[in-house]
Amino acid sequence: MAPTVRPGAEARALLDTRTALAGAAAAVLAEEEALRRGVVERVEAYRDARLRTELAGIDVERLRETTERNLRLQALQDAGVRTVHDVLDAGPARLEALPGVGPHTARAAVAAADRLAGALRAGFPVRVEPGEDGPLGRGLAALLHRLHGLDLLLTPHRTELADFASTVAVQAAQAAPARSRLSLLLSRPRTRDRARRALASLAGWEPWLARTGLPDVVTRLTAHLAAPRPGPLAVWEAFERDAATYYALLGEVVPGVNAVGHGALPADLVERIEAFPLDTSLLRVRLRGYQAFGARFALNQGRTLLGDEMGLGKTVQAIAVMAHLAARGEDRALVVCPASVVVNWCREVTAHSDLRVHRVHGPGRDAALAAWHREGGVAVTTFETLRHLPLPATADFRATADFPATADFRPAETPPPAVLVVDEAHYVKNPHARRSQEVAAWAEACPRVLLLTGTALLNRVEELLSLTGLLQPELVAALPAHLRLLDAETFRRHIAPVYLRRNLEDVLVELPPRLVVDEWEQLTPAAEHRYREAVASGNLMAMRRADLTVPDPADSAKLERLLEIVEEARDGGQRVVVFSFFRDVVTRVAEQVERLPGVRSYGPITGSVPAAERQEIVDAFSAGEPGAVLVSQIAAGGVGLNVQAASVVVITEPQLVPAVEDQAVGRVHRMGQVRPVQVHRLLTEDSVDERIEELLAGKRQVFDTYARESSLAQGALGAVDVTEGELARRVVAAEQARLGYGPVWDDLEDAAGPAR
């Protein structure tokens, strides 16, 4: 029961406290609304200006193409109405007043112009230009930056803030007479009763406020709004680092800005998918419109193939599917992928959702499998390990000649996962391969299946047919045989219930973003042995390239992933640039890449290659066939050369100098680039790569603040080069301490004796 509050001083104190808190909460919500309104106004101003320009360049005669009516446009032209813009600017009343123009022609012409204007307006790409003036320039970038920062803090508490602010505003108005005992006494009985009830309600908020911590939330939000605003250069850098998030936010605020990406799906299917209620409560990432549609497609259809081009976030869409199911109580999912991306999958699930992750691969896989069965979450395993996992129990499982109930394929006692996700699904396109049969057995046992592949399948109907059959064999059986002879686009329309593919240019209509992916790998035993030798000797440079310089290239996890990226880019018609600090690494990469079918390697560009020859290599690479690979030392090719012909960048190890990576990527991601730039940073777990990433975080921020925004940035690089300084010593010392080498452990051994 709420404590009794007496009219007068006690009532005033309570009312002042509650109204102040409610006012602060309302101010935060109002600020967010103002930021959103500002974003909308700038986008609409851009669209209006662009529309006026476009319509002013369209001859009024073109209106005949937009209507079946016989428009009498000659009279308009004779009266000086030359363009579609002139038609809309005049309006039907002024047009009707012109000589020879009747009401029918005036209204029909304006209606046709409206339709054309609407179609044009909806198709204008909105590209934020953080370094420019104008509606889509610095001002819009600043609004999005401020809105993004506020939303991160506000979103978890928005409902509570809104409910409290609106309710208290009503209660405070009703309780106002209780501020004075005399005023309350002189009020009508009904007013007095209402004031006392409202006063009691205001006092009754106390337990709820304590439980939710709303006063502290409001304090933090108010302080955030009052904090100094970053300058335009800092906003620009933030926007460049996370353009996908900002464009996703822009799409939320201004519907229609981002392409949804329906692929080749029919309209009736699109309508059903868009109506699917996607639950994103367990996600930690904003979904682009096309990503949300992809997740809805997979959930609505049940057994699907997502064939988006590399770089569109298939992993995030799969995580959204698993998070939706988990939020609805189906909290067990299985991801099957190549060994080279297991680490990356585990990290992505953890980074982008609240789902538990179990790595069912390598040492400890049995314990991880048991934990998955016991706790739920996402199990991540490999195609090789899958054969050792018992099939789940399911009423639909049928032992056949192809999939007998052997030791490998014996149903387990546990129920099947809610969804089976198969990454790099083109690995199982051959139905006669053992790997494909194992995946098919699991696919039959699971109620939902999501296959992912970025490899272009549009010209490989048989492969697409094979994967479709793995998902829905009845659909393939029902297809007319002659469909296989038709073009791939026609075939794709027939398998729309299963297959969704979007290309980069279909959905990323804004200024091409920089998409950075950290590719975490595990050292192989041979690479780990070589790495430990380097750590023991304290050789930082040997530590950094241990994985990529093992005697047998097959023992390099980074090289395996690099070759996969190159093959994916080749299949997608993209060119690749590979950067490494080390000469022997770029030499090995060039040799291994050259062995891939359909791939030509250019370079390597090293410090000993003259500048003129470097440009000749770049020119030849740019003029070469899609799928070409340029290999370069990062110091030699990362500065001064423009490589806009490439759209995929691979960096083989983290760099020790802040901004070196950004400068290298900037050779590709710059004016004239027409495709989003995909940056793959190859990193190994439990190694010097992790230590460098941790220790450079602070220095990178310092460099961004004091050097990158300065005209002296190039000169400042040397001032923060830490390869022979404190950072290098700290990295080596940290790894030696972790693995039991170096001075600290030597001192302990001396004290304890040789039998350590």
N, C-alpha and C positions, 0 to 999 in steps of 0.2 A: 504494500500500500504506500502511495506517495505521501511524503510528509506534508503536514498542513502549513501553508504559507499565509501569513497574516497580511492583510492589505496595508499599504503604506510603504515603509522603508524596505521590508522584506520582499514585498511584491516588486518594488522598483528594481532591487538588486537582481532578482531572478529574471525579470523581464529584460533588463539591460544585458545580462549574461547570455540569455538564450537568443535574443535578437542580434547581438553582436556576432555570435557564432553562426547563426543562420544567415546573417548578412554576408559574412565572409565566405560561407559556402556558396551562396548565390552569386557572389562576385566572381568566384573561380569558374562556376558554370557559365556565367555571362561572358567571361573572358574567352573561354573555349568557343562559345557560340560566335563571338565577335571574330575570332581567328578563322573559324570555318566560313563565316560570311565573307570575310576579306578574301579568302582563297577563291570562293565562288565568284565574287565580283571581278577579280582580276582575270580569271579564265573567261568569264562572259565578256569582259571588255575586249580581250584578245579575239574571241570568236566574232564579236560584232564588227571589229575593225577589219578582220580578215574577210568576213563575209561581204562587207561593203566593197572592198577591193576586188574580190572575185566577181561579184555581181556586176560591178561597173565594167568588167571586161567581157561580159557575155552579151552578145547581140540579142535584141528583143525577138528576133526571128526564131531563136532557139526554143522559144516557148511552145512552138508548134509540136516539138518532140515530146512534151510532157503531158499532153492531153489529146484525147480523141476528138474533141470538139474542133469545128472549123473556125478558128480564131481569125478575125479580120484585123490583122496587125498593121496593114499598110497605112490606115488612118492614124494609128499611134506614131508610126515612123514619120509620116508627113507633118505631124504636130511637134516633132522634135524629141519624142520619146525613143531613144536609141538603144538603151540597155535595160536589162532586167532590174538593175538598181533604180533606174528612172521610174519603172512601173511601180515598184514598192514605195518609193519616195513620194510619188504622187498620190497613191491610194485610189480606190474606186470612185470617190466623189469627184476628184479633180480630173480623172481620166474621162469620166462620163461627160464632163463639161467641155471637152475638146471637140472641135468640129469633126463630124463624121463618125464619132465614137459613141455607140449606144450603151445602155446599161448592161446588156448581156456581155458585150465584148469587154467592158471595163471590169466587171466582176470576174469573168472567166480568166482574163489576163492576170489579175491580181492573185487569184487562186492558184493558177499555174506557177506564178513567180514564187508564191509562198511554199509550194511543194518543192520547187527546185532549191530554194534557200534552205529549207529544213534538211534536205538530203546533203547539201554541201556542208552545212554547219556541223552536222553529226560526224562528218568524215574528216574534219580538220584534226590532225595530230597535235597534241599538246605537249610540247617539248620545253621543259623548264631550262632556262639559261641563267644559272646562278651568277655568271660573270657579266651579264649584260643588263641594260636598262630595258624599260618597256613592261607591259603587263605580266609577261612570263619571265621576267628577269630577277634581279636581286630581291625586289620586294616580295615576290611570290615565294622565292626560296627561303627568305627569312620567316615568312608566315608559316610555311610548312615545317621549318626547323623548330620554331617555337611551339607549334601545335603538336608535333611529334613528342617533344620533351614533356609537354604538359600531359598529353594523353597517357604516356607510360605511367605517370603517377596517379592520374585521375581515374582511368578506366576501371580498376578494381573496386572503386568506391563511388562511382557515378550515381548508382541507384540510391544508395544511402544518403549521399549529399542532397540529391534532388528531393527525396521524400522528407528529409529533415527540414530543409529550407522552406519548402512550400507549406508544410504542415505548421511549422512554428510561426510563419507569417500570419496564418489565419488565427492561430491560438493567441498570438500576441495582440492582435487587433481586438479580439474578444475580451482579453484580460486587461486591456488598457485602463478601464475605470478603476481597477484595484490599485493603481499607482497612488491614489489619494483616498484616505478613509472617508473624507467628507464627500468627495465625488461619488464614491461607491454608495455611500449612505443616501445621497440625493437621487440616485438612479432609480429607474423603474425596477420592480421586483424581478421581472424577467431578465433584465440586463444584469442585475446583481448576481442572479443564479448562474447566468452564462459566464460571467467574469470569474466567479469562484471555480466553476468546472474547468474553464480554460487555464486558470492558475494552477489547479491541481494537475492538469495534463502536462503543463510545462515542467512542473516539478517531477513528474513521473518519467521524464526522459533520462534521468540520471543513471539508472542501471544500464540502459541500452547504450548510452554514451560511453560508459566505462567498459562495457563488453566489446564494443566496436572500435574503441579508440579514436572516434571521429574528431574530437578536439585536436589531437596530435596530427591527424591527417590534414585537417584544415590549416594548421600551423605550417606544416611542410609545404603544402601547395601554395600558400600565401607567400612564403619565403622564396619559393621557386619563381613565382611571378615577379617578385621584387628584385631578383638577382640581375646583375648587369647583363645586357644582351650582347652576344658575340658579334664581332664585326663581320662584314661581308666576305672577307677572305676565309675566316673560320667556318662560316656557313657553307661556303663553296666547297671547302675540303670535306666537311661532314656530308654534304650532299653527294659528292663524288664517291666517298667511301661506301655509302649505303643507298645508292640511287633506287634500288628495287623497293626498299621500305618506304621511301618518300613517294614514289609513284603509286605504291599500293595505297598509301594514305590519301593521295590526291584522288584516286579512283573512288575511295569511300566518300570523300567530301563532295566530289562533283561526279555524279553518275554519268557513264558514257564516255569518260575521258580515256579509260583503258579498254582495250579490246578484250572481250570476254573469251573469244576463241572457241567457236563451236565446231571447228573443223568442217567435215563434210556431212554432219549429221542433219537429218531431215527436221523440218520445223516442229512437227508434233513431238518428236523425241526431245528436242531442245526445250520445249515448253515444260515437259514432265521433269526433266533434269533440273531446270532452273527453279522449279517449285519444291525441290527436295530440301528439307530443313537440315542444313549442315550444322553440327554442333562443334564449335571451335573453342569450347571452354578449357580444354586441356592443351591448347596450342600456345606457344610463346612467340609466334611470328605472325605478321600480317600477310594474308594471302592476296596475291593479285587476283583480279577478276577471273582470268583464264585458269588460274590454279584452283580457285574455289570451284569453278565449273568442272575441272578435271576430277576433283575429289567427289563431287556430286555424281558425275557420270559413273565412276567406279562403284559407288555405293548403290546407286539406283539400278544399275545393270547387273551387278553381282559378280560377273566373271568377265573381265575386260583386259584389253591390251592398250596401254598408254604408250604411244610411240612418238611423243614430243621430241623435237630436235634437241640435241645436247645443249644444255645451258638454260633451259626453261624451268628447271626445278621439279623434275619428276620425283625426286626423293621427298621433297617437301609435300607434294601432293599425296604421296603414299603415306607419309606420316599423318597428314590430315585425315585420311581414311581410317588409320588405326586409332587415332585420338578420338574421332567421332564414335567408333564402336566401343572404345573403352569408356567413354563418357556415358554410354547407354548400357553399361554393364558387361559388355563382351570384351574382356580385357586381356585376351591372349592372342597374339599375332606372331607369325613366323616369317622372317625375311631370309631368302636364299640368294646368295650373291657370290661372285668370284672372291677368292681369298684376299686379293689386293685391295678390296674396298670394304672389308669387314670392319676395320677400325673406323673408317669414315662413316659407315652406317651407324655405328654405336654412338659416335660423337654427334652426328646430325640429329638423331632421335632425342638425345639428352639436351642438346642446345635448343631445339625447336618445340619441345613438348614436355609435359610432366610425366611421361610414360617411363616405367622401369625398363632397363635394358639388360639382357643376358647374352654374353658372348659365348655361344655354343660352338666353340672351335678351339683347337689346340689344347694345351694343358688346362685342366680344370673344366673341360667341356661337360663331363658327366655331372659334376656338381652344379654347373650353370643350368643344365637341362632340368635337373631336379628342382632347382630354385624357380625356374620358369613354370614348371607344372604346379608348384606349391604356391607361388606368389602372383602368377600372371605377369603381364607386361609383354615386351617384344623380345623374342629370341632371334638372334642373328647368327646364321650358320652359312656354310659353303656348300657348293654342289658336291664336293668330295665327302664332306661330313654327313650330308643328308642321307646317304645310303646306310649309315650306321644308326640312324634314328628310327625307332619303331613307328610304324604308321599308327595314327590314332584310331580308336574305335569309332565306327560309324555304321549306321544301319544301311547306308547306301553302298558300302564297300563290297565289291564283288571280286573274288579271286578268279582270274582267267589264265589262259595259257600264256598271255603276254605278261601278266602281273600276278604270279602265283603267291600264295601265302607262305613264302619261304622265310628263312631267318631274317633276311633283309626287309621283307615286305609283310611281316606279321603285324596285324592290328594291335595296338596297345590298349590298355584299359582306360586311358585318359581320353576325354572327348577331343575332337579336332579343334585347332585354333579358329578364331572367328574369321581370319583372312590369311591367305598365303600370298606373300609378295615375292615375286621372282625378278631380281634386278639383272640387267644385261640378258634379257630373255632370248636374244638371238643365239645364246649358247645352247639352247634346247630346241632349235628349229629342225634338227634331224630326228624324226620319230624313231629311227632304228638304233640310235645311240643309247647306251646304258643310262647316261646322265638324263637324257630326255625322258626315258621310261620311268626313272625314279621320280622326276618332277611330275610326270603325268599321274603317277599313282597317288602322290600327295594332293594334286589338284582334284582328283576324283574324290578324295576323302574330305576335302574342305568345302564349306558352303560358299565361300567367296574366294576368288583368285584375281590378283592384279599382276599382270606381266608388264615390265618396264623395259624399254629399249630405245636408245637414241639413234640406233643405226637405221639409216634410210631403207625402208622396205617397199617404197612406192613402185619400184621397177623390178621387184622380186616377188611376183604373185605367189609362187609355190611356197616360199618361206612364210609369207603372210598367211597362206592357207593352212600351213602346218600348225602355226601357233594358234590360229583360230580354231582348228580342230581340237587342240589341247584344251581349249576353254569350253567350247560348245560344239561338240562333234555333230549334233543333230542339225545345227545351222549349216555346216559344211555339206552334210549329206543332202540337204534340201536345195542346195544351189545347183542351177543348171550347169551342165558340163561345159557349155560354150563360154561361160563367163571367164574361164581361164584364158581364153583367147583374146579377151577384150583388154583395153588399156587399164592401167592400175587404178586410175581415178574412178572409172566406172565400177570396177570391182570393189573398191573401197566403199562406195555408196551402198552396195549390197550387204556388206558386213558391218554397217554402221552400228548395230546393236552391240558389237564387240570392240570395235577399233576406233580410237580417237588419236589423231595426230595434229599438232599445230607446229608451224615453222616460226622461227624467230621473227621474221618480217611480218607474220600474221598478227602477232600479239604484242610485240614490243615496238609500238609505233612512235615512241618518244625518242629523244636523243639517245643513241645507243649507250646503254649503261656499261659499267665495268663490273662483271660478275666474278667475284673472287671465291675460290673454293680451296680450303686447306685439305689436302689429300694425305691422311695419316696412314702410314703403313707400319708393318712389323718387320724387324730385322730377321732375316733367315739365320739359321745356326752359323753358316759360314761367314755371313756379314757381321754377326754379333761377335764371333771370335776375332775377326779383323778389327772391329771397333774397340774391343777390350784391350787389344795390344796397343792401339793408338792412345787410349786413355791412360794405360799404365806408363807409357812413355811421355805423357803430357803434351802430345803433338795435336794442337787444336785443328790444324788444317787436315791432318790425316783423319781425325775424328769426324770432321764435317763431310768428308767424301768417302768414308769407309764403305758404305752400302753400294755406291756406284762404281767402286774400283775393285770389287772382289775379283779374284782370278777368273772365275766362271761367271759370265754375264747372267746365266740362268739363276744365280743365287742372289740377284739384286731385286728386292721388292719394288724399289723406286723405278728401276728400269722397266720392270714388267708393267707397272701402271702407266709409265710414260708411253710405252708402245701401244697400250690399249687406247690411250687418249689420241694418239696419232691415227690409229685405225678408225676410230669413231669420226675424227675430223675428215679423214679421207672419204669415208662413206657419206658424210654430209656436205662434201664439196668445199671444205674450209682449208685454209693454209695455217700452218703452225710455226711459231717461233719458240725455240728452246734456249733458255739462258742458264748458264752456270758460271760460277766464279772461276772454276778450275779448267785448265787447258786439257788435262788428261780425261776429264769427264766429258767435255764437248767432243773430243776425238772419239771416245767410245760410243757416245750417243749417235754421232754421225754414222759410224760404222754399222751399228745395230739398226738404225732407222732405214738405212739404204737396203737392208735385206728384206724389208716388208714389201709384199707385192703391191704395185700401183703407187708407190711412194718414192719420190726423189728427194734426196737430201742436198741442200745447198750449204756451202761453207766447209768446215767451220771458220767463223770469223774469230781470230785471236789477236792478241796485241801485236804480233809480228806481221800481220797483214796490213799493207799500206792503206791509207785512208781511201785513195781512189779505187783501189781494188775492192775494198769493202762495199763501196757504193755499187760497183759493177755486180757484185754477188747479190746485193739486195735487188737491183734492177732485174737480174735474171730470175730471181725467186719470184718477184712480183709479176713477171710476165709468164711464169711457168703455169703448169696445169694445177687446178685445185687439188689439194692433198699434198702439196709440196711442204717441205720442212726446212726451215732455216735454223742452223745451230750456231750459237755464238757465245763467247765469253761475255759476261754481263758488262764488264768495264769497256769492252771494245765495241759491242753492238748496242749497248743500252743508252748511249749518248750520241746525238748528232745524226742518226740515221732514221728515216721515216719509213715505216713498214706497214702502212695502212692496208696493204693487200692481205695481211694476216688478220685473223679474228680469234685465234687461240694462242695463248701464251703459257708455256710451262717453265717454272722456275724450280731448278732441281734441289736447291737447299736455301734456307733462310739466309739473308745477307746480313753482314755485321754492321753496315753503315746505314743509318736511317735514310730513307727516301731513295736509295739506289734501286730498289725493286719498283717503286712508283715511277721513277724516271725511265726504267727499262720498259715497263708496260706502256708508258706514255709514248713510246715510239710507235705503238700500235693503236692505242686509244687516243686519237687526236683528230683534229679537223680533217674531214675527208673520209673518215671511217663510216661505213654504211651498215655495219653489223655490230651487234653487241660483242664486246670483247670478253672472252672467257679466260680467266687466269687461274691456272692450277698450280698451287704451291705444294711441292712434294716434301713431306715431313715424315720422320720416323718416331714412333713412340719410344719412351724410356731411353732417350739419347740426347746428344748435344743440341739437337733441334729444339727440344722442349725447353732446355735451359736458355738457349738464345732467345726464344720467343718470350719467356718470362722476364728475363733481365733487360731486354730491349724495350719493353713496353713503355717504361717511363721516359727513356731517352728518345723514343720515337715521338712522344708527345711534345717533349721539349724542342726537338728539331722542327716539328710542324709549326710550333709557335714562333720560334725565333729565326729560323733559317728559310723554310720553304716559302714564306710569305715575303721574303726579302729579295731584292735584286742581287744580293750577294750569296744566293743559295748555293751556286756552284762552288764558290770559294769556301763556303762554310762546311762543305762535305769533309774536307781534310781536317777541320777542327774537331769533328766528332768521330773520326775514324778510330774505332776502338780495337782494331785487329791486333795491335801490339800493346794495348794499354790495359786499363783496369778491367774492362769487360772480359777480355780474353782470359785474364788470370782467374777471374771469378767463375767463368764457364768451366774451365779446366778443373779448378779446385772443387766445384760442385759435383762434377761427374766423378772425379777421383774419390771424393768422400762417399758418394752413393755406392760406388762399386768396390770400395775397399782398397784403393791404391793411394799413393802419394805420401806427402810428409806426415800428415796426421796419423795415418795407419802405420807408417814406418816407425814413428815415435812409440806408438802403443806396442808394436812388435818388439822393439828394443827393450821396453820396460817389462814385458811379459815373458820374453824368451822367444826362441825360434818356433816353438810349437803353437803358432797362432791358430 
